[in-house]
Amino acid sequence: MVLTPPRPGISPWHPAALLATWFGSGLLPKAPGTWGSLAALPFAWGLGLVGGWPLLLASSLACFVVGWWAVAIYVRRTGADDPSEVVIDEVAGQWLVLAAAPPEPLFYVAGFALFRFLDITKPWPAGWADRHVHGGIGVMLDDMLAAVYGAALVALIALWGALP
């Protein structure tokens, strides 16, 4: 598998580039957002095992803040508004959705699928943020807003599944 070449303006080894592309997963060919979300899953599982949903939620928020910083540098250096290879926004969003999921593989698969669907379709206000908020915060914000919907849906599915 051949990686997409990084954009000029920033070294692929720069800490902001490593984080923004989630250690190169965003450079994989075709559907970088899906690769980024997939790359987030093992980390989410580990965080969930160590600290449950509180650690996963806190990690999602920390990833949002770190991602904001990394993406701001990445877009400034490359001149690209919302580069497809930047996937730390998918990582933060995926973790937010999975914080609402029971630690079971089936719920992780459902959370992954729901998040990808919502990230692609961008329901309001995610679509608004995608079009009107720019820079590092804009790249990160639309995914987090879509993830709120995903977390709510996963929580509802889990609640429904727990009913007698």
C-alpha positions as CSV (number, residue, x, y, z in Angstrom):
1,M,0.0,0.0,0.0
2,V,1.4,3.4,-1.0
3,L,1.0,6.4,1.2
4,T,-0.3,9.7,-0.2
5,P,2.7,12.0,-0.4
6,P,2.6,14.7,2.3
7,R,1.8,18.3,1.3
8,P,4.7,20.7,0.9
9,G,5.3,23.2,3.6
10,I,5.6,20.9,6.6
11,S,7.8,17.9,7.3
12,P,5.8,14.6,7.8
13,W,8.0,14.2,11.0
14,H,6.9,17.6,12.5
15,P,5.0,16.9,15.7
16,A,2.0,18.9,14.3
17,A,2.0,16.8,11.1
18,L,2.3,13.5,13.0
19,L,-0.6,14.4,15.2
20,A,-2.8,16.0,12.5
21,T,-2.4,12.9,10.3
22,W,-2.7,10.6,13.3
23,F,0.8,9.2,12.8
24,G,0.3,8.9,9.1
25,S,-3.0,7.1,9.0
26,G,-4.5,10.0,7.1
27,L,-1.9,9.5,4.3
28,L,-3.3,6.1,3.5
29,P,-4.9,6.0,0.0
30,K,-8.7,6.6,-0.4
31,A,-11.0,7.5,2.4
32,P,-8.5,9.0,4.8
33,G,-11.3,9.9,7.3
34,T,-12.3,6.3,7.5
35,W,-8.6,5.3,8.0
36,G,-8.3,7.9,10.8
37,S,-11.5,6.6,12.5
38,L,-10.3,3.0,12.2
39,A,-6.9,4.0,13.7
40,A,-8.7,5.6,16.6
41,L,-10.5,2.3,17.6
42,P,-7.6,0.5,19.3
43,F,-6.7,3.6,21.3
44,A,-10.3,4.0,22.3
45,W,-10.5,0.3,23.4
46,G,-7.4,0.7,25.5
47,L,-8.5,4.0,27.0
48,G,-11.9,2.4,27.8
49,L,-10.2,-0.6,29.5
50,V,-8.0,1.6,31.6
51,G,-10.4,4.3,32.7
52,G,-13.8,3.6,31.2
53,W,-16.0,6.2,29.6
54,P,-14.7,9.1,31.8
55,L,-11.1,8.6,30.5
56,L,-12.4,8.2,26.9
57,L,-14.4,11.4,27.2
58,A,-11.5,13.3,28.7
59,S,-9.2,11.9,26.0
60,S,-11.6,13.0,23.3
61,L,-11.6,16.6,24.7
62,A,-7.8,16.6,25.1
63,C,-7.5,15.3,21.6
64,F,-9.8,18.1,20.4
65,V,-7.5,20.7,22.0
66,V,-4.3,19.1,20.8
67,G,-5.8,18.7,17.4
68,W,-6.8,22.3,17.2
69,W,-3.2,23.3,17.8
70,A,-1.7,20.7,15.4
71,V,-4.2,21.4,12.6
72,A,-3.8,25.2,13.0
73,I,0.0,24.7,12.3
74,Y,-0.6,22.2,9.6
75,V,-3.1,24.4,7.6
76,R,-1.0,27.5,8.1
77,R,2.2,25.8,6.8
78,T,0.5,23.9,3.9
79,G,-2.0,26.6,2.9
80,A,-4.8,24.0,2.6
81,D,-8.1,24.9,4.2
82,D,-9.3,21.4,5.3
83,P,-6.7,18.9,4.0
84,S,-8.1,15.4,3.6
85,E,-5.0,13.8,5.2
86,V,-5.8,15.6,8.5
87,V,-7.7,13.0,10.5
88,I,-7.1,13.9,14.2
89,D,-10.6,15.4,14.0
90,E,-11.9,12.0,13.2
91,V,-10.0,10.5,16.2
92,A,-11.4,13.1,18.6
93,G,-14.9,12.6,17.2
94,Q,-14.7,8.8,17.2
95,W,-13.6,8.8,20.8
96,L,-16.5,11.0,21.8
97,V,-19.0,8.7,20.2
98,L,-17.3,5.6,21.8
99,A,-17.4,7.3,25.3
100,A,-21.1,6.7,25.1
101,A,-20.8,3.1,24.0
102,P,-20.6,0.0,26.3
103,P,-17.2,-1.6,26.0
104,E,-18.4,-4.3,23.6
105,P,-17.2,-5.0,20.1
106,L,-20.7,-4.7,18.5
107,F,-21.2,-1.3,20.0
108,Y,-17.8,-0.2,18.8
109,V,-18.7,-1.3,15.3
110,A,-22.0,0.6,15.6
111,G,-20.3,3.7,17.0
112,F,-17.7,3.6,14.1
113,A,-20.4,3.3,11.5
114,L,-22.6,6.0,13.0
115,F,-19.8,8.4,13.3
116,R,-18.6,7.9,9.7
117,F,-22.2,8.4,8.5
118,L,-22.6,11.6,10.5
119,D,-19.2,12.9,9.7
120,I,-19.9,12.5,6.0
121,T,-23.5,13.8,6.0
122,K,-22.7,16.6,8.5
123,P,-26.1,17.3,10.1
124,W,-26.7,20.8,11.4
125,P,-24.8,22.4,13.1
126,A,-21.8,20.3,11.9
127,G,-22.5,21.3,8.3
128,W,-22.8,25.0,9.3
129,A,-19.4,24.8,11.2
130,D,-17.8,23.0,8.2
131,R,-18.8,25.8,5.9
132,H,-18.3,28.9,8.2
133,V,-15.7,28.1,10.8
134,H,-12.1,28.0,9.4
135,G,-8.6,27.2,10.5
136,G,-7.7,24.5,13.1
137,I,-10.9,25.1,15.2
138,G,-13.1,24.7,12.1
139,V,-11.5,21.4,11.0
140,M,-12.0,20.0,14.5
141,L,-15.4,21.5,15.3
142,D,-17.6,19.9,12.6
143,D,-16.4,16.4,13.6
144,M,-17.1,17.0,17.3
145,L,-20.6,18.4,16.6
146,A,-21.3,15.3,14.4
147,A,-20.0,13.1,17.2
148,V,-22.4,14.6,19.7
149,Y,-25.2,13.1,17.5
150,G,-23.4,9.8,17.3
151,A,-22.8,9.6,21.0
152,A,-26.5,10.3,21.7
153,L,-27.5,7.6,19.2
154,V,-25.1,5.0,20.6
155,A,-26.3,5.8,24.1
156,L,-29.9,5.4,23.0
157,I,-29.1,2.1,21.3
158,A,-27.3,0.9,24.4
159,L,-30.3,1.9,26.6
160,W,-32.8,0.2,24.3
161,G,-30.6,-2.9,24.3
162,A,-30.6,-2.9,28.1
163,L,-34.4,-2.8,28.4
164,P,-36.1,-6.0,29.5
